[in-house]
Structures are given as structure tokens and as C-alpha cells.
Amino acid sequence: MSATTDAEPVAGPDRRVFLLVNTRRPKACEVSSQFCRALTAAGITVRFLEEDAEALGEVCDGLVEVVPASPQAAAGCEVVVVVGGDGTILRAAELARESGTPVLGINLGHVGFLAEADREDVELTIAAIVDRRYRAEERLTVDVAVFRDNEQVASTWALNEASVEKASRERMIEVVVEVDGRPLSRWGCDGVVCSTPTGSTAYNFSAGGPIVWPEVEALLLVPISAHALFARPMVVAPTSMLAVELIEGTDGAGVLWCDGRRTVDLPPGARIEVRRGHAPVRLARLHEAPFTDRLVAKFELPVAGWRGSAERKWGRRDDD
């Protein structure tokens, strides 16, 4: 899902922006200092996590506040500005999802599909935040529940994907996959990826799954190195419920990974249910670049020789 809404500023004159930084990168620290100085000069309070503030030291004087990490850490802020790569943006999603605060990424990583701006766009990004010139897209998430002996033992969520993977390099896992309450197939495999459209360019892509435009509402299911004739990537309805069961009585234990950040150990017999999340993640956008252009830029796809439609009208014929 990619519903676009106008950014909603905090009521009243007291403005806050959350700044989340990959403090292991020197460039990220430099950019965060630039953001902090510019935003506080504009009368905007900058919020940091305690751990980031400690690592950064005194990057600026004045309107700065520090909070502990929690699902409500971004509450009351207009936007979360992330200085880092996609991993740091996924960290920001954990802090911003429940409050609905939009996340705006400054890419200092490699591909950076979730990021909206690059290092050279910092000044333009600062100006857009000060002037509130950005929009927010809602991105579909998944909620994940883990059961053992019909009892729920864990729950979590993901923006990109929930993957059930083998816990040991030496052993495959034996799984049965279910869609909407009906068994689909049994696989001996390295794992199964359950992805969102947003995550289709992440682990899903590496596992051989399809790229899905973020405007499409769907869930994706991709087996990893499955020893079976029928082991193709599948796209199902956003209302569907996906389930992966580790076969009881086998030796292969598994592990659940959500966005590569949150894990749950899975013994044989465990059941993992994946369904559309109760709350989306909002990503801030500065411009309306088509997703096709983002794909071409991020993957450096060859498009030389493209001429396009002379009239730029889909399906136009000469006799129209």
C-alpha cells in the first residue's frame, strides 16, 4: 500500500524533529551536526535517542532533547530524519510505527531503497523540513505470530519481510506452507520469505522473488533453495494469511527473522502466521519520482535507446 497524505505538523509553535543517526559512520555524524545546527537555528527542537546523543557528544547547543528507545520515542515529532542506510531506516520504523510519525531517510549506505535523499541533497532536505514541503506514504507491514502446541509464544512485525530460516548450516528445515487456512505444499528448504511490496527489493529480491510496485497491495511468499518441483515465488491478496509450520519430529530447528533485526527461535513443531499489519509505516517523500525511475537509479539499469511514446499517451493509435 502506498496511500499518500499531506504531512501533518505538530499543533502549536513548538516543533520537533527526531534525528536518528548511524553513529558508526563518520559522515553520518557530520550530516547530523549539519541538520542539528540548521533546525535549531529555525527554532525547531531536535530529539535524539540516548545512545545516539552519547555517541555524538555535543553536536549543537540549544534546542535538543534526549529520549530512551521505545515504540513511542517519536511521538510528538513532525518527522524522523534518518542519517544512514536502509538498516538505520528499519531501526527508525521500530520507533515511529506506533505514533505514525513519517520517516525520511538520508542515504549514506549502498543501494538505499527506503531512503528519499542522498548526501548531496542535505541542504535541500533541511529546507523542505523547515518549510514542511514533504508528503507521507503509508507502507503495508506484516504482523507475525509464533505458536507452539496451539499456544502463542511470540509476536512481532516487519516492514520488509518475515523470514523463516534454518538455524543450522548443516541441516535443512522441513516445512508445510499454508495460505488462507489450506495447505499449499511441503518443502525441505533453507527457509521461506514472507515479504511486503516494500520488501520486494530486499531479501525477497535476493531469494528470486518478484519486484512489486509499492502501490500494489499484496503479500509475497518465496521459498529459499527448496528441494521440490513446485517451489515458485507467489503473490497473494493482502487479506490472505500465510502460515509456515516446521514439521514435528524432524531434526531441523529454525529461526524467525523480521527485517533482519528481531529474531525468535523456532523448534520443530512451531507454527508462524503472517498477515497484514495492524499499522502501516509512513515514509516521507520530497518529490513524486516514479518507482520505475528509482529502480533504474538504484540498480543502474541500462535504458539507452529508449525513445518513449511520441505523444506520451498509453495506447494511442495513429487513427485516434
Backbone torsions as a table, in degrees:
resi	resn	phi	psi	omega
1	MET	NA	144.1	-179.7
2	SER	-144.6	57.0	179.7
3	ALA	-73.0	127.6	-176.3
4	THR	-99.6	129.7	179.1
5	THR	-131.7	156.0	176.2
6	ASP	-68.6	143.1	175.6
7	ALA	-63.2	136.1	-177.9
8	GLU	-108.4	105.8	-178.7
9	PRO	-70.1	156.6	176.2
10	VAL	-63.1	136.5	179.9
11	ALA	-64.8	143.7	177.8
12	GLY	87.1	175.7	-174.9
13	PRO	-77.2	-15.9	-174.4
14	ASP	-81.4	104.2	-176.3
15	ARG	-105.6	141.2	-179.6
16	ARG	-134.5	139.6	173.9
17	VAL	-127.2	131.1	178.1
18	PHE	-87.9	129.3	179.6
19	LEU	-115.7	114.1	-179.7
20	LEU	-111.8	127.5	-167.4
21	VAL	-127.8	137.1	168.3
22	ASN	-81.0	91.5	-171.4
23	THR	-70.6	-7.1	176.5
24	ARG	-77.7	-12.3	-179.7
25	ARG	-102.8	118.4	178.2
26	PRO	-56.5	-38.4	179.7
27	LYS	-63.9	-36.0	179.1
28	ALA	-65.0	-38.1	177.6
29	CYS	-65.1	-39.8	178.0
30	GLU	-63.7	-45.0	-179.3
31	VAL	-66.4	-38.9	179.3
32	SER	-64.0	-37.6	176.7
33	SER	-63.4	-40.6	178.2
34	GLN	-63.4	-44.0	178.0
35	PHE	-61.6	-46.5	-175.4
36	CYS	-61.4	-46.2	-180.0
37	ARG	-62.0	-43.9	-176.1
38	ALA	-70.1	-41.5	-177.3
39	LEU	-70.8	-42.2	178.6
40	THR	-66.5	-33.5	175.7
41	ALA	-63.1	-27.9	178.4
42	ALA	-87.9	5.3	177.8
43	GLY	83.6	18.8	-178.6
44	ILE	-103.2	128.2	176.7
45	THR	-73.8	135.2	179.1
46	VAL	-105.8	127.7	-179.4
47	ARG	-104.9	135.1	176.8
48	PHE	-122.7	154.6	164.8
49	LEU	-70.9	152.0	-180.0
50	GLU	-56.6	-44.5	-176.6
51	GLU	-67.2	-36.2	178.5
52	ASP	-70.4	-41.4	-179.8
53	ALA	-62.4	-39.3	179.3
54	GLU	-65.2	-40.6	-178.8
55	ALA	-72.4	-32.6	-176.7
56	LEU	-82.8	-25.5	-175.0
57	GLY	73.7	-153.3	-179.1
58	GLU	-89.2	87.9	179.7
59	VAL	-76.4	-19.5	176.6
60	CYS	-163.7	164.8	175.7
61	ASP	-101.8	160.4	170.3
62	GLY	101.5	-126.2	-166.3
63	LEU	-80.6	77.5	-179.8
64	VAL	-130.9	137.5	173.4
65	GLU	-132.8	154.7	-174.2
66	VAL	-125.4	135.4	-178.3
67	VAL	-133.7	155.2	173.8
68	PRO	-76.1	159.8	177.1
69	ALA	-70.8	130.1	177.3
70	SER	-167.0	164.4	178.0
71	PRO	-62.7	-14.0	178.9
72	GLN	-108.3	14.7	-176.0
73	ALA	-61.9	-29.0	-177.3
74	ALA	-96.2	1.6	-178.6
75	ALA	-59.4	135.8	179.7
76	GLY	87.1	-2.8	177.9
77	CYS	-97.5	150.0	178.6
78	GLU	-73.0	-38.2	-174.8
79	VAL	-158.7	151.5	171.2
80	VAL	-103.0	116.3	176.8
81	VAL	-95.0	123.5	-176.3
82	VAL	-110.1	123.8	178.4
83	VAL	-109.6	101.7	-176.2
84	GLY	164.5	-147.5	178.4
85	GLY	-111.9	-165.0	-178.1
86	ASP	-62.2	-32.6	178.4
87	GLY	-62.1	-39.3	178.4
88	THR	-71.1	-32.9	177.0
89	ILE	-66.9	-38.9	176.3
90	LEU	-64.6	-35.4	174.2
91	ARG	-63.1	-40.8	178.8
92	ALA	-65.6	-36.0	179.6
93	ALA	-60.3	-35.1	176.9
94	GLU	-61.1	-36.1	-176.1
95	LEU	-84.9	-21.6	-170.5
96	ALA	-110.1	-15.2	-172.7
97	ARG	-60.7	-50.1	-174.0
98	GLU	-67.2	-33.4	179.5
99	SER	-84.4	-13.3	-179.6
100	GLY	75.6	15.3	-179.9
101	THR	-73.1	128.6	179.6
102	PRO	-67.9	148.0	-177.8
103	VAL	-111.9	128.1	-179.9
104	LEU	-121.3	116.5	-175.0
105	GLY	-97.1	135.5	170.1
106	ILE	-104.4	112.0	-171.5
107	ASN	-78.4	120.2	170.5
108	LEU	-121.5	10.9	-179.1
109	GLY	-96.5	-140.0	-176.3
110	HIS	-99.8	-88.6	-177.6
111	VAL	-74.2	-51.6	174.6
112	GLY	65.0	52.2	-178.0
113	PHE	-66.5	-30.8	-177.6
114	LEU	-82.5	-15.9	-176.1
115	ALA	-77.2	152.2	179.8
116	GLU	-102.7	-24.5	-175.3
117	ALA	-137.5	159.6	176.8
118	ASP	-109.3	176.8	-175.2
119	ARG	-55.6	-38.5	-177.4
120	GLU	-75.0	-6.9	-178.9
121	ASP	-98.0	10.9	-171.1
122	VAL	-60.2	-47.3	-177.1
123	GLU	-63.7	-40.9	177.9
124	LEU	-65.7	-36.9	179.6
125	THR	-67.5	-42.5	177.5
126	ILE	-59.0	-45.8	-179.8
127	ALA	-62.4	-39.4	179.8
128	ALA	-65.5	-37.8	179.0
129	ILE	-69.1	-44.7	179.6
130	VAL	-60.1	-40.3	-178.0
131	ASP	-89.9	0.5	-178.0
132	ARG	58.7	41.1	178.9
133	ARG	-99.2	70.1	175.3
134	TYR	-153.6	162.2	177.7
135	ARG	-125.3	164.7	-177.5
136	ALA	-122.7	131.8	174.7
137	GLU	-103.6	137.9	175.0
138	GLU	-90.3	126.3	179.5
139	ARG	-110.9	131.2	179.8
140	LEU	-59.4	139.3	174.7
141	THR	-120.1	173.7	173.1
142	VAL	-123.6	141.2	170.4
143	ASP	-98.1	141.1	-172.7
144	VAL	-128.4	131.0	177.4
145	ALA	-124.4	141.0	179.4
146	VAL	-115.6	131.2	-178.0
147	PHE	-121.8	147.3	172.9
148	ARG	-140.1	122.7	-177.1
149	ASP	54.6	45.0	177.6
150	ASN	65.1	12.9	177.5
151	GLU	-115.4	131.2	179.1
152	GLN	-72.6	125.1	-176.6
153	VAL	-113.5	-11.2	179.1
154	ALA	-161.4	153.5	173.5
155	SER	-145.4	143.6	179.0
156	THR	-157.6	-164.4	-177.2
157	TRP	-156.7	172.8	178.7
158	ALA	-154.0	147.1	171.7
159	LEU	-90.9	-42.6	-179.6
160	ASN	-90.2	-63.2	-176.2
161	GLU	-160.9	156.5	166.9
162	ALA	-114.3	121.7	-177.8
163	SER	-120.6	132.8	172.9
164	VAL	-98.3	119.1	-173.1
165	GLU	-130.3	158.7	176.7
166	LYS	-67.5	143.0	-179.0
167	ALA	-86.5	-22.2	-178.0
168	SER	-118.2	136.6	179.5
169	ARG	-63.1	-30.8	-173.9
170	GLU	-78.9	-19.7	-172.2
171	ARG	-123.7	142.0	168.5
172	MET	-79.2	171.1	169.6
173	ILE	-112.2	148.2	176.0
174	GLU	-103.3	121.4	-176.5
175	VAL	-131.5	153.7	165.8
176	VAL	-115.1	130.4	-179.4
177	VAL	-104.1	138.6	-176.8
178	GLU	-125.0	141.2	174.6
179	VAL	-127.9	123.3	177.7
180	ASP	53.8	42.9	174.1
181	GLY	81.9	4.9	-179.6
182	ARG	-123.5	137.7	180.0
183	PRO	-68.3	139.1	-178.3
184	LEU	-105.4	-52.6	-179.7
185	SER	-166.8	159.4	174.7
186	ARG	-110.6	134.5	-178.4
187	TRP	-132.5	140.5	158.5
188	GLY	-92.9	120.4	-168.5
189	CYS	-155.1	174.9	173.2
190	ASP	-84.3	-18.5	179.4
191	GLY	163.2	-177.9	179.0
192	VAL	-139.3	132.0	178.2
193	VAL	-105.3	127.5	173.3
194	CYS	-112.0	110.1	-168.0
195	SER	-118.2	157.7	169.0
196	THR	-94.5	167.5	172.8
197	PRO	-57.7	-37.7	177.2
198	THR	-60.6	-38.8	-179.5
199	GLY	-83.3	1.7	-177.1
200	SER	-66.2	-20.4	177.7
201	THR	-95.6	6.7	-178.5
202	ALA	-106.7	-123.3	-176.8
203	TYR	-58.6	-39.4	177.8
204	ASN	-53.7	-43.5	180.0
205	PHE	-64.9	-44.7	179.7
206	SER	-63.9	-30.4	-179.3
207	ALA	-84.3	0.5	178.2
208	GLY	95.2	13.0	178.7
209	GLY	-81.0	168.4	-178.5
210	PRO	-79.5	152.3	170.0
211	ILE	-83.9	129.7	-178.4
212	VAL	-119.5	129.8	179.1
213	TRP	-61.6	140.8	-174.2
214	PRO	-64.0	-19.7	177.4
215	GLU	-72.5	-17.7	-178.7
216	VAL	-79.5	129.9	176.0
217	GLU	-93.4	113.9	-177.1
218	ALA	-166.2	165.3	169.4
219	LEU	-119.4	144.8	-176.9
220	LEU	-116.4	143.5	178.5
221	LEU	-131.8	123.3	-175.9
222	VAL	-133.7	118.1	173.6
223	PRO	-74.4	148.1	179.8
224	ILE	-109.4	115.3	176.4
225	SER	49.9	50.3	-179.0
226	ALA	-80.2	136.7	177.6
227	HIS	-91.4	77.9	-177.9
228	ALA	-161.6	153.3	178.0
229	LEU	-69.2	-43.0	178.8
230	PHE	-97.4	97.4	-179.7
231	ALA	-149.8	58.1	-176.8
232	ARG	-102.9	153.1	173.5
233	PRO	-61.3	145.2	-178.8
234	MET	-132.1	147.2	176.2
235	VAL	-120.0	124.8	-176.8
236	VAL	-122.3	171.9	-177.9
237	ALA	-65.6	151.3	178.3
238	PRO	-66.6	-16.7	178.0
239	THR	-88.3	-5.8	-178.1
240	SER	-72.6	157.2	173.0
241	MET	-115.8	124.4	177.3
242	LEU	-99.3	140.8	177.0
243	ALA	-137.0	141.1	176.0
244	VAL	-125.3	123.1	179.0
245	GLU	-113.2	127.8	172.8
246	LEU	-81.3	125.3	-173.0
247	ILE	-61.7	128.3	177.4
248	GLU	-65.6	141.8	175.5
249	GLY	88.9	-0.8	176.1
250	THR	-94.9	168.3	-177.4
251	ASP	-89.6	-12.8	-172.2
252	GLY	-83.4	108.2	172.4
253	ALA	-83.9	157.5	-178.3
254	GLY	-129.2	-179.6	175.5
255	VAL	-144.8	137.5	175.7
256	LEU	-94.0	127.1	175.1
257	TRP	-116.9	130.9	175.4
258	CYS	-117.8	114.7	-177.2
259	ASP	57.7	21.8	-179.1
260	GLY	67.2	14.7	-173.9
261	ARG	-122.4	-38.6	-175.5
262	ARG	-113.9	132.9	-175.0
263	THR	-127.0	151.7	173.4
264	VAL	-139.8	128.5	176.2
265	ASP	-71.5	141.1	-174.6
266	LEU	-126.0	107.2	174.5
267	PRO	-78.0	162.2	171.8
268	PRO	-53.9	138.4	-176.1
269	GLY	98.6	-12.0	179.7
270	ALA	-70.7	149.7	177.9
271	ARG	-124.8	131.6	-178.7
272	ILE	-118.7	123.1	179.2
273	GLU	-111.0	133.2	-177.0
274	VAL	-126.6	125.6	178.3
275	ARG	-143.6	168.2	179.8
276	ARG	-53.6	135.7	-176.3
277	GLY	-70.4	151.5	179.5
278	HIS	-71.5	-21.0	-179.4
279	ALA	-138.0	135.9	176.3
280	PRO	-80.7	174.0	166.6
281	VAL	-107.5	136.7	-179.5
282	ARG	-100.2	125.5	176.9
283	LEU	-107.6	128.1	180.0
284	ALA	-79.5	139.0	179.2
285	ARG	-124.9	136.6	-179.8
286	LEU	-93.7	-24.5	-178.5
287	HIS	-148.0	169.5	-173.2
288	GLU	-101.5	45.3	179.8
289	ALA	-66.4	132.0	178.4
290	PRO	-62.2	151.0	179.4
291	PHE	-62.5	-31.5	177.1
292	THR	-58.7	-43.7	179.1
293	ASP	-63.6	-36.1	179.0
294	ARG	-65.4	-42.1	177.2
295	LEU	-60.0	-47.6	-178.5
296	VAL	-60.8	-43.1	-177.5
297	ALA	-70.3	-45.3	-174.6
298	LYS	-71.0	-38.1	-178.8
299	PHE	-96.3	1.2	-179.5
300	GLU	51.1	51.8	-176.9
301	LEU	-75.9	141.5	179.7
302	PRO	-76.5	123.1	177.9
303	VAL	-127.6	12.5	178.8
304	ALA	-60.6	136.6	-179.2
305	GLY	99.6	-11.5	178.4
306	TRP	-67.2	130.9	179.7
307	ARG	-108.5	-31.2	-179.9
308	GLY	77.1	176.5	179.3
309	SER	-81.2	133.4	-179.0
310	ALA	-61.2	-36.2	-177.8
311	GLU	-98.8	-4.2	-176.8
312	ARG	54.5	32.5	177.3
313	LYS	-120.6	120.9	-177.1
314	TRP	-64.7	125.8	174.3
315	GLY	79.3	11.0	-179.6
316	ARG	-67.6	136.3	177.0
317	ARG	-113.8	160.0	-177.3
318	ASP	-62.8	-29.6	-177.4
319	ASP	-93.5	7.5	178.2
320	ASP	-72.8	NA	NA
